[in-house]
């Protein structure tokens, strides 16, 4: 890596034949210094973050706690945002209605959705807690008189409607939470299981299982914007990839020239990992830019040409058009090469979605991770 001069722009630039030098120049010395700085930065990154989303997740939790922006590390959407309460294990959601018996129950999430399946999360000032208000009936989910009883709904806020959302401890289930009903006499936990027809509560001291995990599926959302945090961008492990190389023996007394006209491709990857906040399904389409590297700097592109798909790895080939000339000095045996760097890049971001009907916004935080090639360069050295 130390023997290459690197272009400062990630895009292919017209080649300047004046950079063909058999001896080391100031540019090469600067490149060595930059390489050393990059290695030091990459080592610090690997040591601190351990190349893991979990560590970045911890950092985001700390940031949220400092600003007191999130309650109990569970994302609370604005009161005007509608969502379905969905069960992690059974893939079912809750409904509440004023007709039919029972008036609350569960249906398959993948089936047709109806207005009675949507709720708002409202803050109960008197109880210093939250409550789930049905978007159609205007009534609130209410726990039964004791644990192990079915959950109904009531027209008024009260001690039976108070809920708290507790995060699931398993970091692999980010965005999921437990629903705790906080009645005056006891606390109980909302659950679903295969042997009950509806949803019900169990004591909070019961062993935690996947039957207690819930998430919110949001209604009528559209992509609004993405905000990249390039101050926390990191370049991880790197390697040098050769696009072209050739050795040439010039036994004449004059400089000889070779023209290069080739194309090469290098695979790139991209993944938008969800860390915190609202979970949005694939039905909400979004086009965003991607981070790119120039020198030792990571910057987010303003162009919107990449589809945002949460927690899915996308792959494509980046094509390099190698159109240049090499000047081979007289009476010399030289090696010419064209290379790029290829490395792991991480950059945090925040995405905002907006409700089509109300204009309310919800937020999702994530970490973009990709393997990309950058800093195309060429070198002419003694073979």
N, C-alpha and C positions, 0 to 999 in steps of 0.2 A: 504493500500500500504506500510505502514511503517514497516510491520513485515516480509518482504520478502528479501531474499538474491538473487541478480540477477546475472546471468551469463553475462560475458562481450562480448560474441559472440552471434550473432543472431541465428546461426545454433545450432541444438541440439547437446549437448555435453554429453560424458559418465558421469554418475552421480558418485559423490564421496561421499561415505557414511559418511566420516568424518565430513561433514558439518551439520549432524543432531545434533542439539543442542537445548535443551529446554530453555536455557537462551540466552539473547542478547549478541552478540559478537562484535568485532571491525568491522567485515564485515557488520553486521546489522546497526551499527552506521554510517558507510560510506554510506550505502544505504539510510538511512534517509537524510543525507546531500545531496546526489545526487538527491533524490526525491524533496527536497526543492528547489534546484537549477533548476530542470526541471520545477517545478510549476512556479517559478519566470520567467523563460525564456518563458514559454507558455503564461503567463499573459501579458508579454511585447509584445510578438508577436501578440496576439489577439488585444491588444490596438492599436498597430501601424498599422498593416495591416488590422484590422477589419475582418479577415478571408475572404478577398475579393480579387478576381483577379484584380479588378479595381485599387486597391491601388498598387499592384505590377506593373501593367501597368504604373501607374504614375511614379514609381521609374525608370522603364526602360526608359521612355521618358526623365527623368532628366539626366540619364546616357548618353543617346544619345546626348542630347543638350550640355553637358559638353565637349564631344569629337567632337562636330560638325560633327558627322558621318552621320546623316540623315538630309535631307532637308525637312523643314516644317513638320517633323514627319511622312513623307510618304516615304516608302522604294523605292529607285531608283536602279534598277538592273544595272549591268555592260552593256556597249553598245553592247557586243557580245551575249547577252541573248535574245532569241526570246520569245514572249508572245502574247496571244490574249487579246484584250481589250474587257472585258465582262461587261454587264450591270447588276446591282444588281436586279432591279425590274422586268425586262422583260426576263431575262435569255437569252439574245441575244448578239452577238458579231459583230464587225465591219470588213468589208472587203474593200480592195482597189485594183483595177485592171485597166489594160489598154484596155480591151475589154468589150463589152456589155454596155448597158445604164440602169441605171446610173453606173458610174465607181467607185462609193463608195456607200456602203449600209450596211444593217444589215441582219444577218442570225441567226437561232437558234443555240445556243451554243452547245446543246446536239447532233446536227446533225454531219455529216461527216466534218472534218476540212480539209482545203486546204491551200496551201502556201500563198495565197493572204490574209489570215486572220491574219497573224503574223506580228508583228512590233518589232522594236528596239527602245529603248529610247536613244536618242543621245543629247549631250550637244552642244548648239549653242553658241560658244564663243563670236561671234559678238553681239548677242542679249542678252547675259548673261541669257539665259533661256534654256528650253528643247524643243525637237521636237520629234514627232512620225514618224519614217521612216519605210515604208513598206518593209518587208523582201524580197518580190518578185520583185516589181517594182523599188525599190530604191527611190520612191517619198515620199514626206512628207504630212501629213494631214495638211490642211489649212482651216482656217475659212473664211466664206463669207465676202462680203464688209460691212455687218452690222449685228447686232444681229437679231435673228429669221430667219436666212438663213441656207441653207444646207451646209455641210462641204464637200469639195472636196480634191484633192491632187495636189501637184505641184512638179516639179523636183528640185527646189532650195530652200534653206533656206531663210527666209525673215520675215518681220513683221507679216505676216498672219500665219506663222507656229509656232510661239513662244507659248509655253504652260508652265503653272505652275500646280503642283499637290497640292491640299489642302486637308488635312485630314477631314474626316467626323467627326462632333462633337459628334455624338452618340457613346459612348464607347462600346455599344453592337455590333457595326459594325466596329470593328477593322480591318484594312487592306484595307478598302474602301476609296475612295478619289473622289474629284471633279476635273475635267479638265478645267482649265481656259485658254482661248486663250487671249494673251496679244498683241493686235494690237496697232499701234501707236495712233489711235484715240479713242479706247474704249476697254474694256474687255468684254468677253462673256463667257458663260458657256456651255459646251457640254451636251446634253441631248437626251433622247429617250422618246417617248410617244406612246400610242396606236393610236393616230390620225394622225401620220406622217409615211410615207413609209421609210424614212431614218433617219439618225441622224442629228442634227442641233444644233445651238447655241441660247441661250437666254441671256438676260441681267443679269449681276451678282447680281443686286439688287433684282432680283426675289426671292420670298420666297423659301427657300431650301426644296426640297422634295426628295423622294426616286428615282425619275426619273433622278436625277443628279448624282447618285452614280455609281462608276465604280471600277473594280478590274482587276488585271493581272493574266491570266492563262498561266503558263509557259510550254514551249515545251521541249521535250527530256531530262528531268531531272532524275537523279538517286541519291539515298542517298549516301553521302560521309562520314560524321561523325557527332557525337554529342559531345558537350562539356558541362559538368555539372558545375554549379557554387555552389560548396558545402559551400563556405564561406557565402552564404546567405540562406542556408538551415534552415528551422525552424520546430520545433516540436510543434504542437498545442495542443488541448485538448487530454487528456489521460484517460484511465480507465484500471482497472485490471480485466482480464477475467480468470475465474477458468477453468482449464482443468480437474482437478481431485481433490477430497478431501475425507478424511475419518477420523473418530474418532475411537480410539482403547483403550480399557481398558485392561491393562496388570496387572493382580492380582498376577502374579507369582514373584518369587525372581530372575529370570533371564531375560535377554534381549530377546525379541521375534522379529521375522523378517517377513515382508510381501513383496511379490514380485508383482510389478505392471507391467502389459503388456497390454496396451490399445492404441487405436488410436483416436485422436480427430481432428476436422477440424475447422478452423476459416476463415470467408470470408475476402478477401483482395480486395481493389479497386485501380484503376490506371487511371489517366486522364492526357493527354498532352494538356494543354490549350495554344492556340496561342495568343500571345500578340502583336507582332510587326514583320515586315519584310515580306518576300515573303510568299504567301499562296499557299500551295501545296495540290493537290487533293489526293484522296485515291489510285490513280493509281500508285503512287510512293511508292513502298514497302520499309520498313526499319525495321531492327532488332536491338534493343538497349538493354542496361541493365536498371536496376531500382535502385532508392535509397534504402538503407536499414539502419537500426538503430542498433547500438551496444552501450549500456550504454546511454550516453547523446549525442552521436556523430552521425550525418547523413552523409553517404558516398554513392557515386554512384558506383554501381557494374560495373565491366569491361566486364562482360559476355554479349553476344548479344543474348538474348533469348526471348525478348518481342517485339511484333509488335507495331510500332509507328503509332497510329491512332489519328489524331488531333481532339480535342474537343469531344471525345467519351469516356465514362466510361467503362472500362473493369473490370470484376469481376472473381474471381477464389477462390478456397479453398486452404488454406495452411494446410497441414497435419502435425500433431505432433505425433511422435511415443514415447509413454510413457513407456519406459523400465527401471525400476529402482527398488531399494529395500528401504524400510523404516525400521529402527531399533527402536523398541518400548522399552523404558527403563523399567526396573523392577519396579513393584509397582507404576504404574503411569497411568494417563488417558490423552492421548495426541491426538492432531489433526494434521494430515499431509495433505499437499496440494501441488499441482503443478499449477502454474499460468503463464500467460504472460501479458505483457503490450500491449495495443492496442490504437493507436493514429493517429491523422491527421498529415501528413508530407507534407511540401512544399519545392520544390527546383527549382530555375531557371535553364534554359539551353539554349543553342544555337545549332541549327541544320544547317549544310551546305549541300547543294545539288550542284551537278556538271552537267553541260551540256554534254551530251554524244558526241555531234558533235564538240563543240568548247572548252570544258574543263573549261569554265567560271563558277564561283561559285556564288551562291546566298545564302542568310542567312535568317533564321527564328528564332525569339526569343520566348520563351514560359515559362510557369510555370507548372511544374509537381506537381500534387496533388494526394495523395493517403491516404487510411486508411489501416494501416498495423499492424500486431502483431509482437512483438519482445521481446527480453530479457526474455527468459524462465527461471523460477526459481522454487525452492521448499522450503518448510519451515516445521519445526516440532516444535510445541509449545504446552504448556499446554492447555488442553480443558477446 
